[in-house]
Amino acid sequence: MHKTIVVKDQRYLNHITGENHPESPQRLERIYRMLLDEDLSGRFTEAPPRAATKEELALNHAPDYIERIEQTAGKLHTMLDPDTQASAGSWDAAVFAAGGVLSALELLMDGRADNGFALIRPPGHHAERSRAMGFCLFNNIAIGAHYLIKHYKLERILIIDWDLHHGNGTQKSFYASPEVLYCSTHQYPYYPGTGSIEETGEGKGRGYTVNIPLRGGQSDADYITLFQEIIIPVADEYKPQFILISAGYDPYYRDPLGAMQVTPEGFSAMTALLMGCAAHQCGGKVLAVLEGGYHLEGIAESAKKTLLTLIDDHRVVTQNKPSEKPLLETETVMKMVKRVHSTFWKALA
């Protein structure tokens, strides 16, 4: 059994998005109730978050943008884009969300934990250097990757983004850098409109962005096959020193914003495959960071399966091919991705 930490804090519930907004505090309330389940009792350690400093936020965001978000503090309602808003408590929630990732990374890098799950909000992977969008204020996982590079001198960080929506903000943050390998499975074309196969990086970062765009309808079998055929071989060749997961649960089969068919067991299998890679490459260092997911029962059950797998991945069998075959369209996309990236990765040649 691994020593697993969980970041949680009541301040995250004070980011109020308004009536009927899908990214609601109820998402975390449901997850936090799940943490009290008997089969999780005593099996993880809660890690309190700290506030990220402005200097740490500026690892990924422009100072004037940080100032703009800070100015929303105490104001009842501030629209930042058509989908994204701040409330009186959003600034605190956002700096503690980014800081929660950093405090978890410190515990893992110092050897005080094996892996972890940052159960935070607001989410982050759409946030760009000077722009809030897609329910996101600060790009929590990108700030974390920059922090690992600056403070721990890491040179190879793998970010896996299985959220339904493409993480445009994370991709932009590292598009010209080989220090982060960004791999994304996402519904396409769909919000935010980025994430085509041809987006592979630029300059020294060419080949270090791997997009796997999917039309919809993909199930556990499709995702597991894509991980086994593309993501894990590329990751093993890259030899990451740390693995970060943008853990969005909107590919869940009943999510109101998506058209995927992934079950909680599918998220467990993807987690286990990444843990296998981490065990070989980076001493098991994996941190999952909550992103989207808008079906309350689905996000709680899927996050639970992910957490149970982080705690004890030996119970999860993922080495064999799934019993169902992937969709023909998935196989076509897989061939296209391999063709584009075979010039960058020998494992796909």
PyMOL commands that set and color helices and strands:
alter all, ss='L'
color gray80, all
select helices_A, chain A and resi 10-14+25-34+38-40+54-57+63-70+90-109+140-152+168-173+203-205+220-238+264-281+296-311+313-315+328-341+346-348
alter helices_A, ss='H'
color red, helices_A
select strands_A, chain A and resi 4-7+45-47+78-81+84-86+115-118+157-161+180-187+209-214+242-247+286-290
alter strands_A, ss='S'
color yellow, strands_A
deselect
rebuild
show_as cartoon
